């Protein structure tokens, strides 16, 4: 039995080495990365900023600062305003609409988060929460882009993403490599040289047994 376990162990390691596993690290060398767009998002090769995603960029801001008073809990809701669902956020209200798609300056939400009056500003001072300038900029940009809501990520149908374009054309060997390289270039990093088979065997052995070969 021990002989079979050792045989299986070496088969796994040899297979990984044969597959040409490539590891990357954070070297000191940096590339000329594209300038980030407003809100810290990179500008793709097309030159147009990537559209903000609600689940990724906006929902965390609203959840942290707004949902306590304007979320799904009717018992704690104030002003009869819900911001967690589009069908409520876009409804006409006294004094205007909380979120006017494509028009941040006509949106009551923007007016309240930018207000300097203690009686108007949101989140209110007694909540001990406050929005950072970068978060306000993200909310305004999201509204300007159409204020598109998304269902919880668990209910979204997975969509195959096209591999991104990269400046370095001869490094990637498959689609996964292109995603890795695109992120490295976005962060201003370069991929490490491919490790030799001895380094790969050492790493795999440490992962599997916690001991060197």
C-alpha positions as CSV (number, residue, x, y, z in Angstrom):
1,X,0.0,0.0,0.0
2,X,2.8,2.4,0.9
3,X,4.4,1.6,-2.5
4,X,1.2,2.6,-4.3
5,X,1.0,5.9,-2.4
6,X,4.5,6.9,-3.3
7,X,3.9,5.9,-6.9
8,X,0.7,8.1,-7.0
9,X,2.5,11.0,-5.4
10,X,5.3,11.0,-8.0
11,X,2.8,10.6,-10.9
12,X,1.1,13.8,-9.7
13,X,4.3,15.8,-9.5
14,X,5.6,14.6,-12.9
15,X,2.2,15.5,-14.5
16,X,2.3,19.0,-13.1
17,X,5.9,19.5,-14.3
18,X,5.1,18.1,-17.7
19,X,2.1,20.5,-17.9
20,X,4.5,23.4,-17.7
21,X,3.0,25.1,-14.6
22,X,4.0,28.8,-14.6
23,X,4.2,30.7,-11.3
24,X,4.4,34.5,-11.1
25,X,5.6,36.8,-8.4
26,X,5.8,40.5,-7.7
27,X,9.1,41.5,-9.1
28,X,10.6,45.0,-8.6
29,X,10.4,45.6,-12.4
30,X,7.3,47.6,-13.3
31,X,5.7,48.2,-16.7
32,X,4.1,51.3,-18.1
33,X,0.6,50.5,-17.0
34,X,-2.5,52.3,-18.3
35,X,-3.8,55.2,-16.3
36,X,-6.7,54.3,-14.0
37,X,-10.0,55.8,-14.8
38,X,-12.2,57.7,-12.3
39,X,-12.8,55.5,-9.3
40,X,-9.6,53.6,-9.7
41,X,-10.6,51.4,-12.6
42,X,-8.2,50.8,-15.5
43,X,-8.8,52.1,-19.0
44,X,-9.0,49.3,-21.5
45,X,-7.2,49.3,-24.8
46,X,-10.2,50.9,-26.5
47,X,-9.5,54.1,-24.5
48,X,-12.9,54.1,-22.9
49,X,-13.3,53.7,-19.1
50,X,-14.9,50.4,-18.2
51,X,-18.5,50.8,-17.1
52,X,-19.0,50.4,-13.4
53,X,-20.6,47.3,-12.1
54,X,-23.3,47.6,-9.4
55,X,-22.3,44.5,-7.4
56,X,-18.6,45.3,-7.6
57,X,-18.4,49.0,-7.1
58,X,-21.8,50.5,-5.9
59,X,-23.6,47.9,-3.7
60,X,-20.8,47.8,-1.1
61,X,-21.0,51.6,-0.7
62,X,-24.8,51.6,-0.3
63,X,-24.8,48.6,2.0
64,X,-22.3,50.2,4.3
65,X,-23.7,53.7,4.4
66,X,-27.4,53.6,3.3
67,X,-29.2,50.3,3.7
68,X,-29.5,50.6,7.5
69,X,-32.2,53.3,6.9
70,X,-33.0,52.8,3.2
71,X,-32.7,49.0,2.8
72,X,-35.0,46.0,2.8
73,X,-35.9,46.1,6.5
74,X,-39.2,47.9,6.7
75,X,-38.9,48.4,10.5
76,X,-35.9,50.5,10.3
77,X,-36.6,52.2,6.9
78,X,-36.8,56.0,6.9
79,X,-38.4,58.3,4.4
80,X,-40.2,55.4,2.8
81,X,-37.1,55.1,0.5
82,X,-35.4,51.9,-0.5
83,X,-32.1,52.1,-2.4
84,X,-31.5,48.3,-2.6
85,X,-33.9,47.8,-5.5
86,X,-34.3,49.7,-8.8
87,X,-38.1,49.6,-8.8
88,X,-38.1,51.7,-5.5
89,X,-35.0,53.9,-6.1
90,X,-36.5,55.2,-9.4
91,X,-40.0,56.0,-8.1
92,X,-41.1,59.7,-8.2
93,X,-41.1,61.2,-4.7
94,X,-41.9,64.4,-3.0
95,X,-39.2,66.8,-4.1
96,X,-38.0,64.6,-6.9
97,X,-36.6,61.2,-7.7
98,X,-33.9,59.6,-5.6
99,X,-32.0,58.4,-8.6
100,X,-32.5,59.8,-12.1
101,X,-30.9,57.5,-14.6
102,X,-28.2,59.3,-16.6
103,X,-28.6,62.6,-14.7
104,X,-26.8,62.7,-11.4
105,X,-27.3,66.4,-10.8
106,X,-31.1,65.9,-10.9
107,X,-30.9,63.0,-8.4
108,X,-31.9,63.6,-4.8
109,X,-29.4,61.1,-3.7
110,X,-26.5,63.2,-5.1
111,X,-28.0,66.3,-3.7
112,X,-28.1,64.8,-0.2
113,X,-24.7,63.2,-0.2
114,X,-23.1,66.4,-1.4
115,X,-25.0,68.7,0.9
116,X,-23.2,70.6,3.6
117,X,-26.4,71.3,5.7
118,X,-26.6,69.1,8.8
119,X,-30.3,68.7,8.3
120,X,-29.9,67.4,4.7
121,X,-26.6,65.6,4.4
122,X,-26.6,61.8,4.0
123,X,-25.6,59.7,5.8
124,X,-26.8,61.8,8.7
125,X,-24.2,62.9,11.3
126,X,-25.8,60.8,14.1
127,X,-25.1,57.6,12.0
128,X,-21.4,58.2,12.5
129,X,-20.9,57.3,8.8
130,X,-19.6,59.5,6.0
131,X,-18.9,59.0,2.3
132,X,-15.4,59.6,1.1
133,X,-14.9,61.8,-2.0
134,X,-14.0,58.8,-4.1
135,X,-17.2,57.0,-3.1
136,X,-19.3,60.1,-4.0
137,X,-17.5,60.2,-7.4
138,X,-18.3,56.5,-8.0
139,X,-22.0,57.0,-7.1
140,X,-22.3,60.0,-9.5
141,X,-20.5,58.2,-12.2
142,X,-22.7,55.1,-11.8
143,X,-25.8,57.3,-12.1
144,X,-24.4,59.1,-15.1
145,X,-23.8,55.7,-16.8
146,X,-27.5,54.8,-16.3
147,X,-27.6,53.5,-12.7
148,X,-27.9,49.9,-13.7
149,X,-28.8,47.6,-10.8
150,X,-27.9,43.9,-10.7
151,X,-29.3,40.9,-8.9
152,X,-27.2,39.3,-6.3
153,X,-24.2,37.6,-8.0
154,X,-25.5,34.1,-7.0
155,X,-28.6,34.7,-9.2
156,X,-26.7,36.0,-12.3
157,X,-26.2,33.6,-15.2
158,X,-22.4,33.0,-15.7
159,X,-21.2,34.6,-18.9
160,X,-18.0,33.6,-20.7
161,X,-15.6,36.6,-20.7
162,X,-13.5,37.2,-23.7
163,X,-9.8,37.0,-22.9
164,X,-8.4,40.6,-22.6
165,X,-5.9,42.1,-24.9
166,X,-2.4,42.5,-23.5
167,X,0.7,44.5,-24.6
168,X,3.0,41.5,-24.3
169,X,1.9,39.1,-27.0
170,X,4.4,36.1,-26.6
171,X,3.9,35.2,-23.0
172,X,0.4,33.7,-22.6
173,X,0.0,30.1,-23.6
174,X,-3.8,29.9,-23.0
175,X,-6.8,32.1,-22.2
176,X,-6.2,31.9,-18.4
177,X,-2.6,33.3,-18.9
178,X,-4.1,36.3,-20.8
179,X,-6.3,37.2,-17.8
180,X,-3.3,36.9,-15.4
181,X,-1.1,38.9,-17.7
182,X,-3.7,41.6,-18.2
183,X,-4.0,42.1,-14.4
184,X,-0.2,42.1,-14.0
185,X,0.1,44.8,-16.7
186,X,-2.8,46.8,-15.0
187,X,-0.8,46.7,-11.7
188,X,2.4,47.6,-13.5
189,X,4.0,44.2,-12.9
190,X,5.9,41.8,-15.1
191,X,5.6,38.0,-15.0
192,X,8.5,36.0,-13.6
193,X,10.5,33.7,-15.8
194,X,9.1,30.2,-16.0
195,X,10.5,28.0,-13.2
196,X,12.6,25.0,-14.0
197,X,11.4,21.5,-13.3
198,X,13.4,21.2,-10.1
199,X,11.8,24.3,-8.6
200,X,8.3,23.1,-9.6
201,X,8.9,19.7,-8.0
202,X,10.1,21.4,-4.8
203,X,7.0,23.6,-4.7
204,X,4.6,20.7,-5.4
205,X,6.2,18.6,-2.7
206,X,5.9,21.4,-0.1
207,X,2.2,21.8,-1.1
208,X,1.5,18.1,-0.8
209,X,3.6,17.1,2.2
210,X,4.9,20.3,3.9
211,X,8.4,18.8,3.5
212,X,11.1,19.3,0.9
213,X,11.7,16.6,-1.7
